[in-house]
């Protein structure tokens, strides 16, 4: 997120060696270490390596929606239009469904995508992806935006939840 993907890649690779099954544990949104490795490769333009890491992420953790999204981006960039679109759509739908679930079924759901910006963008992209001739270039750009936005959302929702829990006199615990 800071624009130093080459530096982050080394850290993520080391983390994947230490615990190849690691799942992000400080957020309600599930993301595995191999997704971080794949995204770092993606951001450095190493698409073949990104694909391998993201395939590994997908095989290890089915609910990792960002792995699906970024695998779709890699495949679409690599010319595998049909599978790329399928993975992109799957990742987008998975993120949308997760946001809906967290919003309406948990006490901390109001911290996630409170203005529905992410879900609205996903809905527009799913309609575009299902069209007769989807604009792959736009879908890739929008998929990249979504990936970055979800990382920001993870951090923002966590900050907001901590702030609410530590506010004096507030008892929002379930």
N, C-alpha and C positions, 0 to 999 in steps of 0.2 A: 504494500500500500504506500510505502514511502518512495517508491521508484527505484529501489535497490534490489531488484529481483535476483541479480547474480550473487549478491551477498546472502540474501535470504535462502537461495537454493542450497548453499553449503550447509546452513543450519538445518533446513528441512531434511536434507539427505541424511545428515547425522542423526536426527530424531527418528527417521524411518529405520535406520540401522538399529537403534537402541530399542525401539518398540514399533515394529511394522504394523501392528494392529491398533495403534493409538487413535482414539476418537477425541476430538475437541471436548473438553469436559468443563469448561467455564461458561458455557452457553447452552441454551435449550436447543439450538440449531446444531445438528450433527454434521461434522465434517472430519474426515480422516486425514492422517498425516500424508498419505499418498496423493490426496487431492492438493494439498499444499505443495508437494514436490511437483506435481503435474502443472499446477498454475504457475509456479516459478519458472519452470521450463517454457511454458507457453509465453510468459511475459518476456523471456529472453530470446524468443524466436526459435527455440529448439523444439519444433513440433513433433518430430519422431520420438524424442525422449518424453515429451509431454504425453503423447498418446500411450506409450508404455506405462507410465506412472498412473495415468487416469484409468486405463484398463485394469490395472492392479487395484486401484481404489474402488472401481465398480464391482470387482469380483469379491472384495473383502467386506464391503458395506453397502448393501442395496439401497439404504435410505439416504445415502450421501448425494443430495440433489445437485450440489455444485460440481461433483465429479461428472454427473450426467451432462450438465450444462457445458462444462469445459471440454469434455470428450466430444460433444457435438460441435463445438467451435473448432477443435483440432481437425476432426473428420471433414467438416465443411471446407476448411481452408486447404485441406489436402486433396480435395477433389471428390471425396466420397459424399456426394450431395444427398443421396437418399438416406443413408445411415446417419449422416451429420444432422439432417433435419429431424430425423426420428429422435436422436439423443437430445438435441436442443429443445424440441417440444416436450420430451419427457422431463428434462431438467426444469424447464419453465413451469410446466404443470405441477411438478412435485413441489417446487418452491411456493407456488400459489396455494396449493392445497395445504401445505404446512402452515403458511401464514394464516389461512382461514381457520385451521384447527387451533392454532395457538391463540389466536385472537378471541375465539368464541368458547374455548374450552379450558382456559387456564386463568388463574388470578393475575398473572403477569403478561397476559396477551395484549393488553392495551399499550404496552411499550413497543410493540412490533408494528412497523408500517402504519402508524396512527393516521396518516392522511391518505392511505391506500395508494400512494404514488407507485410503489413497486407492483402491487397487484393490478393496477390500471395499465401499467406498461406491459406487464405480462399478458393481459387479456388482448391488448392491441397486437402484440407479437404472435400470439397463438392464432389469431384470425389471419394475420398476414402469412404465417407459415402454412396454413391450411388452404391458401388460395391456389388457383390453377397454376400460376407461375410465380412462386415466392421469390422475392428479392433477397437472395442469399447474402449479398454484401451488407444490406441494411440489417438483416437478422443477426449477422455476425457482430456488427457494431453494437446493436441493442443487447445481444447476449453478453458482450464484454462489459457494457454499462451495468447490466444486471448483476454480474459477478462481483464487480467492485462495489456496487450499491449494497449488496447483501453483506459484504465484509464490514462496510460502514455501519450497517443496521445492527449487526451482531454487537459491535462495540457500543453503539448508542443505546440500544435496548438494555444492555448490561449496566451501563452508567446510570441510566434513568431508574432502573430497578434498585440499584444500590442506594442512589440518592433518596428514593422514596422510603426504603427500609430504614435508613439511618436518620430520617427527619425526626426531630424531637416531638414526642406526643403522638406519633403516627403508629397505628397498629394495623397494618395491612397484611399481616401474616395470615395464611389460610388456617 
